[in-house]
Amino acid sequence: MIEVALLPALSDNYIWLLHDAEAGHTAVVDPGDGAVALKGAAERGWTIDQVMVTHWHPDHTAGIPAVVAATRAKVWGPEAERDKFPGLDHGLADGDGVEVGGAQARVWHVPGHTLGHIAFILDGHAFVGDTLFAGGCGRLFEGTPAQMHASLQRLATLPDETIVYPAHEYSLSNYRFLAAQAPDDAAVQRRLGEIEALRSDGKPTLPTTIAEEKASNLFMRAPDAAEFARLRAAKDSFR
């Protein structure tokens, strides 16, 4: 059984810890701040022995050297981005498997935000980096609308009960945008109210679920790449 802990970091990042008590194993996903990752593990009596990286951006990788120096953890991440961040020990591609304690994670290539972006899928959990957010998706820094649309549609094939762990607290901005796009959409309005209540109480809005994103995330609901591209362009200029 994997236990997951959320660690707020930087301005709006979330670092995720995965702990398997039976195996005595702890992994960290996207450690943008090494001190936060190490402190969060130590406070729980856990020792990080694995680093899992979804993509190369520094707010996801800058803490790797500190974590590795303190723990000698091995680093797993996208082989396609090996030259873009430090210390990759095991390069991964679509279809690979990764042992995480007593569980086996599947690697999915989900490009769009970056070209080599991957997600880790295991035991009803999906660690999606900056591909899928609550009510949104990542900006297209390297990929195309067609690539990101395909990546979201692939994630939508996961079971509805799958718990989704994005890497940023963008939910309020995302749902305000969706509400402006679809003011009469009941699912969007319901979710906006829930998000506003959580943030007003200072609580995180993550994780989310595949069922929720299929219901209320217009990016995931986009019927084709053209509609996705329209939404993404509108969100990029939304204030």
Secondary structure per residue as TSV (DSSP state, phi and psi in degrees):
chain	resnum	aa	ss	phi	psi
A	1	M	-	360.0	125.4
A	2	I	E	-93.4	128.2
A	3	E	E	-100.2	135.5
A	4	V	E	-117.1	133.7
A	5	A	E	-122.8	141.9
A	6	L	E	-100.3	131.6
A	7	L	E	-124.6	109.7
A	8	P	E	-65.4	140.7
A	9	A	E	-149.5	156.9
A	10	L	T	52.9	-144.0
A	11	S	T	-85.2	-36.3
A	12	D	T	-152.9	17.6
A	13	N	E	-82.9	155.4
A	14	Y	E	-121.8	129.6
A	15	I	E	-98.9	136.6
A	16	W	E	-111.1	133.0
A	17	L	E	-104.4	135.6
A	18	L	E	-116.4	123.7
A	19	H	E	-125.8	128.6
A	20	D	E	-112.4	102.1
A	21	A	T	-64.8	-38.7
A	22	E	T	-64.6	-39.4
A	23	A	T	-86.1	-9.9
A	24	G	T	64.4	41.7
A	25	H	E	-127.0	139.9
A	26	T	E	-136.4	127.8
A	27	A	E	-112.7	152.8
A	28	V	E	-122.1	136.7
A	29	V	E	-106.4	124.0
A	30	D	-	56.3	64.0
A	31	P	-	-78.9	84.6
A	32	G	S	-68.0	-23.0
A	33	D	-	-132.0	109.7
A	34	G	H	-65.2	-38.0
A	35	A	H	-63.6	-40.6
A	36	V	H	-63.6	-44.4
A	37	A	H	-62.5	-46.0
A	38	L	H	-67.4	-40.8
A	39	K	H	-65.5	-43.5
A	40	G	H	-61.6	-39.6
A	41	A	H	-68.9	-44.8
A	42	A	H	-62.5	-38.4
A	43	E	H	-62.5	-24.1
A	44	R	T	-99.1	1.0
A	45	G	T	75.1	24.0
A	46	W	-	-106.1	154.7
A	47	T	-	-123.2	120.4
A	48	I	-	-68.4	128.7
A	49	D	-	-128.0	7.0
A	50	Q	E	-151.3	136.0
A	51	V	E	-115.2	130.4
A	52	M	E	-120.2	125.9
A	53	V	-	-120.1	130.0
A	54	T	S	-88.9	-31.7
A	55	H	-	-165.5	172.2
A	56	W	-	-84.1	-10.7
A	57	H	-	-56.2	140.3
A	58	P	H	-57.6	-30.7
A	59	D	H	-71.4	-1.2
A	60	H	H	-115.1	-14.5
A	61	T	H	-127.3	-12.3
A	62	A	T	-63.3	-24.5
A	63	G	T	-86.8	-2.0
A	64	I	H	-58.0	-48.8
A	65	P	H	-57.7	-40.1
A	66	A	H	-66.8	-41.4
A	67	V	H	-64.7	-45.5
A	68	V	H	-65.5	-40.5
A	69	A	H	-62.0	-36.9
A	70	A	H	-82.4	-27.7
A	71	T	H	-126.4	-14.2
A	72	R	-	61.1	26.0
A	73	A	-	-63.1	148.6
A	74	K	E	-89.7	149.8
A	75	V	E	-112.5	127.8
A	76	W	E	-117.0	132.2
A	77	G	E	-168.9	-176.0
A	78	P	E	-67.8	122.1
A	79	E	G	-58.5	-34.6
A	80	A	G	-65.1	-16.3
A	81	E	G	-116.6	19.5
A	82	R	G	-52.3	-37.7
A	83	D	G	-84.2	4.7
A	84	K	G	-108.9	-6.1
A	85	F	S	-149.4	160.4
A	86	P	T	-81.2	145.4
A	87	G	T	78.2	24.5
A	88	L	-	-71.8	119.1
A	89	D	-	-91.9	-37.2
A	90	H	E	-130.7	110.0
A	91	G	E	-83.2	138.2
A	92	L	E	-121.6	149.4
A	93	A	-	-136.3	170.1
A	94	D	T	-53.1	131.8
A	95	G	T	92.5	-10.7
A	96	D	-	-69.1	159.5
A	97	G	E	-116.8	147.3
A	98	V	E	-131.4	126.7
A	99	E	E	-75.9	127.0
A	100	V	E	-125.2	94.9
A	101	G	T	62.5	-127.0
A	102	G	T	-91.0	6.5
A	103	A	E	-108.6	163.5
A	104	Q	E	-119.3	118.7
A	105	A	E	-92.0	138.3
A	106	R	E	-93.2	143.5
A	107	V	E	-101.4	124.8
A	108	W	E	-114.3	131.7
A	109	H	E	-81.4	119.0
A	110	V	-	-129.6	71.2
A	111	P	-	-72.7	163.4
A	112	G	S	147.2	-61.5
A	113	H	S	-66.5	-51.3
A	114	T	S	-129.0	164.3
A	115	L	T	-74.0	-27.5
A	116	G	T	-101.0	5.9
A	117	H	-	-53.2	135.0
A	118	I	E	-125.2	163.1
A	119	A	E	-124.9	153.5
A	120	F	E	-111.4	122.8
A	121	I	E	-116.8	119.4
A	122	L	E	-154.9	133.8
A	123	D	T	45.6	47.4
A	124	G	T	79.7	11.2
A	125	H	E	-119.8	144.1
A	126	A	E	-133.0	115.8
A	127	F	E	-99.0	106.8
A	128	V	E	-111.7	3.9
A	129	G	E	56.8	-123.1
A	130	D	T	-110.6	22.3
A	131	T	S	-80.8	-52.7
A	132	L	E	-120.0	130.2
A	133	F	E	-115.0	167.7
A	134	A	T	-66.1	111.9
A	135	G	T	76.6	12.7
A	136	G	E	-162.8	-164.2
A	137	C	E	-156.2	170.1
A	138	G	-	-72.3	155.3
A	139	R	-	-64.6	155.0
A	140	L	-	-91.7	77.5
A	141	F	S	-73.7	-34.1
A	142	E	S	-126.6	-31.1
A	143	G	S	-93.2	-174.1
A	144	T	-	-109.8	161.9
A	145	P	H	-55.8	-39.5
A	146	A	H	-62.9	-40.3
A	147	Q	H	-64.5	-46.3
A	148	M	H	-68.2	-39.9
A	149	H	H	-59.0	-44.7
A	150	A	H	-63.4	-38.5
A	151	S	H	-64.5	-42.6
A	152	L	H	-66.4	-40.1
A	153	Q	H	-64.9	-33.9
A	154	R	H	-66.2	-45.9
A	155	L	H	-60.7	-32.1
A	156	A	T	-66.0	-15.8
A	157	T	T	-80.2	-10.1
A	158	L	S	-66.5	155.6
A	159	P	-	-55.8	144.6
A	160	D	T	-55.3	-33.9
A	161	E	T	-79.2	-3.0
A	162	T	-	-58.2	129.0
A	163	I	E	-85.8	130.9
A	164	V	E	-110.7	130.8
A	165	Y	E	-117.8	86.6
A	166	P	E	-73.2	172.2
A	167	A	S	-106.4	6.6
A	168	H	B	-142.2	149.1
A	169	E	-	-92.2	78.2
A	170	Y	-	-111.3	7.6
A	171	S	H	-62.0	-42.0
A	172	L	H	-65.0	-47.5
A	173	S	H	-60.9	-41.1
A	174	N	H	-61.8	-47.0
A	175	Y	H	-75.3	-26.9
A	176	R	H	-63.9	-39.5
A	177	F	H	-64.5	-47.1
A	178	L	H	-61.5	-37.7
A	179	A	H	-66.4	-33.7
A	180	A	H	-69.8	-34.1
A	181	Q	H	-74.8	-36.3
A	182	A	-	-135.9	71.2
A	183	P	T	-63.9	-19.8
A	184	D	T	-102.1	6.8
A	185	D	-	-82.2	114.1
A	186	A	H	-63.9	-38.5
A	187	A	H	-67.0	-40.1
A	188	V	H	-64.8	-46.5
A	189	Q	H	-64.7	-40.2
A	190	R	H	-59.6	-47.5
A	191	R	H	-69.5	-36.0
A	192	L	H	-58.6	-44.0
A	193	G	H	-61.2	-41.4
A	194	E	H	-64.5	-42.3
A	195	I	H	-65.7	-43.8
A	196	E	H	-59.9	-40.3
A	197	A	H	-66.2	-43.2
A	198	L	H	-62.1	-46.4
A	199	R	H	-69.5	-34.0
A	200	S	H	-66.4	-24.5
A	201	D	T	-92.1	4.2
A	202	G	T	71.6	23.4
A	203	K	-	-101.1	150.3
A	204	P	-	-69.1	153.3
A	205	T	-	-100.0	2.5
A	206	L	-	-117.1	155.9
A	207	P	-	-76.4	174.2
A	208	T	E	-120.4	-168.2
A	209	T	E	-133.4	159.4
A	210	I	H	-60.9	-40.9
A	211	A	H	-58.8	-43.9
A	212	E	H	-64.6	-43.6
A	213	E	H	-68.0	-36.7
A	214	K	H	-65.8	-29.8
A	215	A	H	-80.9	-40.6
A	216	S	H	-124.9	-4.9
A	217	N	-	-96.2	107.3
A	218	L	H	-63.3	-28.1
A	219	F	H	-64.5	-43.0
A	220	M	H	-72.1	-28.0
A	221	R	H	-83.8	-8.1
A	222	A	-	-56.0	127.6
A	223	P	S	-73.7	-20.5
A	224	D	S	-155.7	172.7
A	225	A	H	-66.2	-30.3
A	226	A	H	-66.5	-44.6
A	227	E	H	-68.3	-38.0
A	228	F	H	-59.5	-45.4
A	229	A	H	-61.4	-38.7
A	230	R	H	-62.8	-46.1
A	231	L	H	-62.5	-44.5
A	232	R	H	-63.8	-41.1
A	233	A	H	-65.2	-39.6
A	234	A	H	-66.8	-39.8
A	235	K	H	-67.1	-36.0
A	236	D	H	-62.1	-27.0
A	237	S	T	-107.0	6.9
A	238	F	-	-77.8	133.4
A	239	R	-	-129.4	360.0
